[in-house]
Amino acid sequence: MPNFIHKDLAAGRWFGLSILEQLGNIGSEVSRAAKWQSRNPEIFAGAVDRSLDLFDLTLADPRWFQTGRRYEIARAREVFCDAALNQGAEYGSQLKDLQSYFDQFALAARNKADLS
C-alpha cells in the first residue's frame, strides 16, 4: 500500500466510512486549501497534500471499484488538482466552487442519509 499521510485511516478505518463521510472529510481539506490558497503557501500545500491523500484512500476503497462512484471520485480529484495546482487552466475550476460540491456530502453524512 502506498505511503499515506493518514496512516490510521489507511490501516482500515477509512474503509469503514460511508461514501458520504469519505467525501465530506475530503471536503474539509478542500475547504482548508481554499482558505489558505492566497494567504499562506505552506499551509495551503499541506491541505492540498492531505486532500490528495484522502482522494487516493477513497479511490483505493474496494467498495467503489466496480461502480460509477469511482469515476466520480477520480473526476473530482482531477478537478481539484486543476483548481489547486493549475489555477483552473483546464476546467476553469476554483476551490471555492468545489467547497459547495463537497459540503453536500458532509451535510448528508451529518443527517445520516444512505446512498449505498
C-alpha positions in Angstrom: 0.0 0.0 0.0 1.3 3.5 -0.8 2.8 5.7 1.9 -0.3 7.6 3.0 -0.2 10.7 5.2 -3.3 9.5 7.2 -1.8 6.2 8.4 -4.5 5.4 10.9 -7.1 5.8 8.2 -5.1 3.8 5.6 -4.9 1.0 8.2 -8.5 0.3 7.5 -10.6 2.9 9.4 -11.3 4.9 6.2 -12.9 1.9 4.5 -15.5 1.7 7.3 -16.8 5.1 6.5 -19.7 5.7 4.1 -19.1 7.4 0.8 -20.8 10.5 2.3 -18.3 10.5 5.2 -15.3 10.0 3.0 -16.3 12.8 0.6 -17.3 15.0 3.5 -13.8 14.6 5.0 -12.2 15.3 1.7 -14.3 18.5 1.6 -12.8 19.6 4.9 -9.4 19.6 3.5 -10.6 21.2 0.2 -12.1 24.0 2.4 -8.8 24.4 4.2 -6.9 24.6 0.9 -9.4 27.2 -0.3 -9.0 29.3 2.9 -5.2 29.3 2.7 -4.6 29.4 -1.1 -3.7 33.1 -1.2 -2.8 33.6 2.4 -0.1 31.0 3.4 1.6 28.8 0.8 2.9 26.3 3.4 -0.5 25.7 5.0 -2.1 25.6 1.6 0.4 23.0 0.3 -0.3 20.8 3.4 -4.1 21.0 2.9 -3.6 20.0 -0.8 -1.4 17.1 0.2 -3.9 15.9 2.7 -6.8 16.3 0.2 -5.0 14.2 -2.4 -4.2 11.6 0.3 -7.9 11.3 1.2 -8.8 11.2 -2.5 -6.3 8.4 -3.0 -7.6 6.5 0.0 -11.1 6.7 -1.3 -10.0 5.5 -4.7 -8.3 2.6 -3.1 -11.6 1.6 -1.3 -12.6 -1.7 -2.9 -16.3 -0.9 -2.5 -16.0 1.7 -5.3 -14.0 -0.5 -7.8 -17.0 -1.7 -9.8 -19.3 1.3 -9.5 -19.7 4.6 -11.1 -18.7 6.2 -7.8 -15.1 5.5 -8.6 -15.3 7.5 -11.8 -16.9 10.4 -9.9 -14.3 10.3 -7.2 -11.5 10.3 -9.8 -13.1 13.2 -11.7 -13.5 15.2 -8.5 -9.8 14.6 -7.8 -8.9 15.7 -11.3 -11.0 18.9 -11.0 -9.5 19.5 -7.5 -5.9 19.2 -9.0 -6.9 21.7 -11.7 -8.2 24.2 -9.2 -5.4 23.8 -6.6 -2.3 23.2 -8.8 -3.2 24.6 -12.2 -5.2 27.7 -11.3 -8.2 26.2 -13.2 -6.4 26.3 -16.5 -8.0 23.0 -17.8 -11.6 23.2 -16.4 -11.9 26.8 -15.1 -12.3 25.2 -11.6 -11.8 27.1 -8.4 -11.5 25.7 -4.9 -14.4 27.8 -3.6 -16.7 26.2 -6.2 -15.6 22.7 -5.1 -16.4 23.6 -1.5 -20.2 23.7 -2.3 -19.9 20.3 -4.0 -18.3 18.6 -1.0 -20.5 20.5 1.5 -23.4 18.5 0.3 -21.8 15.2 1.2 -20.8 16.5 4.7 -24.4 17.7 5.3 -25.9 14.4 4.1 -23.4 12.4 6.3 -24.4 14.5 9.3 -28.1 13.9 8.5 -27.2 10.2 8.1 -28.5 9.9 4.6 -28.0 6.5 2.9 -26.6 6.4 -0.6 -25.3 2.8 -0.6 
